[in-house]
């Protein structure tokens, strides 16, 4: 059985991420973001989800030991909202206040085919809830999708199985959110 832990960064929908994974047959649990990586390793997980966080946390604050997880993990990691912003910042990108914050349904436009978006149409509706956004990434990060008001809605590291989503796939208003989680599970099975 695939085992994916949800790292709790204080986001309002962390339990929904856990619930979707459980619904999809994954062995999962929510763990605090200060748990040492070695303890996660002992659990023999196949992947991690870095949850969202409190408002503005992706802009400047550290997210517990998330840097340690990003540096040491050789298995897939999916960052959601503040987790996505933190991934971009960790790898040298910029997170700034959004010119037009997104709250509610937005149209996601996929720019690059990627296993994370297998079975997801080029355009679909997703649920967003953020004041800040990734405004710049480095060469090691690839932009996978955008929306009208947010140019970096999804990212992938070019050399590591690390991905980020600005929107919330765990919320039922995201049309293909469950499919995105299914795809992440499939990616985790290969590691």
N, C-alpha and C positions, 0 to 999 in steps of 0.2 A: 504494500500500500504506500502511496505517495504521502510524504509528511512535509507540510508547509506551515511554518509558524508566522503569525502576524505580530510584528513589532509594534507595540503601543506607544505612539508619539503624542497621545492626548487628543487625537481627532474625535470628532463627534460620531463618526460612522465606523469606527474600528470594529465594533461587534458585528456590523453587517458584512465586512470583509471575511471575518471568521465564519459567519453563517453561510455565506455563498460557498466558501471552500468546503465546509462540512456537507452542505447540500449536494455538492459535486463528488462526494465520496472520499474526500481527502482527510487524512489524520491531521488535525490542526489544533492549535491553542494560541491564546493571546499571551504574550510575554512582555514584560517591561523593557524599555529601551536601554536600561542600564545593566542588563544581564551580560556577563562577559562572553565573548565569542567562543571561548573554549567550552563553555557550558552548552552552548547551542550545538557545537560540533559533536559533543558527547551524545546528543539526542539523535544524531544521524539524520538530520533534516535534508530534504531535497531542494528546498527553496525557502525564501523569506519574502514577506510583504512588509514594506515600510509604510505604515499607515500615515494618514494626514496628521496634522497637529493643531495646536491652538492657533488662533488668528495671528498672522505675521511671523510665525515661527520659522518659516522657510526663508524669510528675508535675511536674517542675520544670526539667529541663535544656533547653537549646536543641538543635535537631536540625540541626546544620550550617547551611546556607543556606536551610533550608525556609521560613523567614519571607519571604525574598526571592522564592522561587518563588510563594508564596501571594499576595504583593502584586503581582507583575509579570505573572504568566501570564494570558493571555486564552484559554487552552485548558483542558480539564478536568483536574482533579487528584482522585485517589482516595487517601485516607489509610487505612491499615490498622493496627489496634491502636494502637501508640504514635503512628503517623502521624495517626490519627483523634483521639487525645487532644490532640496538638499543634495540629491545626486548630482544635479547640474552644477551646483556650487562646489561640491567636493572635487569635481573634475575640472575646476577652473572657470566655470561659466559664471554668468551674472543673473541675479534675481533682483527685480526692482518692483516698485509699486506699478500696478497695471494702469495704463492710460484709461482703459475702459474695463473696470472689474467685471467679471462674469458671475452672475448668480441666476441659476435656473437652467432651462434647456438651451443648448447651443448646437449648431450644426458642426460636426466634426468632419474634416476633409482629410482623408489619408493621402499622403504624398508619395510614400514608398511602400511597396509590398514588403511584408514582414510576417514571420510566423505568429507574432502576437496578434495580428489582425486577420488571420486566416478565417475565411467565412464571413467577414465583416465587409459590407459594401463600402465603396469609396466615400460615400456621404451617408451619415446617420446622425441621429439625435443622441446627445450625451448630456449628463447633468454636471454643471460646473458650479463651484462655490469658492471663489478666491479673489482677494484684493491684490495679491502680488503674483508675478509670473516670471518665468525664465525669459530673459531678453537676449541672452547671448550664450553660445556653447563653444567649446574648443574643438579642435580637429578630431579628437578621439570620440566625440559624440555626434551621432547622426540624428537629424530631425525627421520624424516619421509622419507627423500630422500637424495640422493647424486648424484654427477656426477663424471666423471673420475678424474677431477682436484680439485673438491670442495667436501669435505666429509660431509658438512652440508648445503644442498640446501633448506631444508624445515624443520620447527620445529612446535611443538605444546606444549603448556603448559599443564601439566597433570591435573591441578585442575581448570583452568580458560579457557574460550573460546578465547584463544589468539594464533594466528598462525603467522608464518613468512615464506616468500619465498625469497630466494636469487635472483632468476630469475624474469623475467618480464612477468606475465601472460597477461598484457594489450597490449602487442605488437603482431601484427598478425603473426610474425614468430614462436611464441609459439603455437604449434599445438593444444593443449587442453586448452588454456588460458581462452577462453569464458566459457568452462565447469567448470573450477576451480572457476571462478566468480559466475557461477550459483550455484555451491555447497556452496560457502560462503553465498550467498543470502539465500539458504535453511537453513543453520545453523542459520542465523540471524532471520529467521521467527520463530524459536523455542524459542527465548528469549523474 
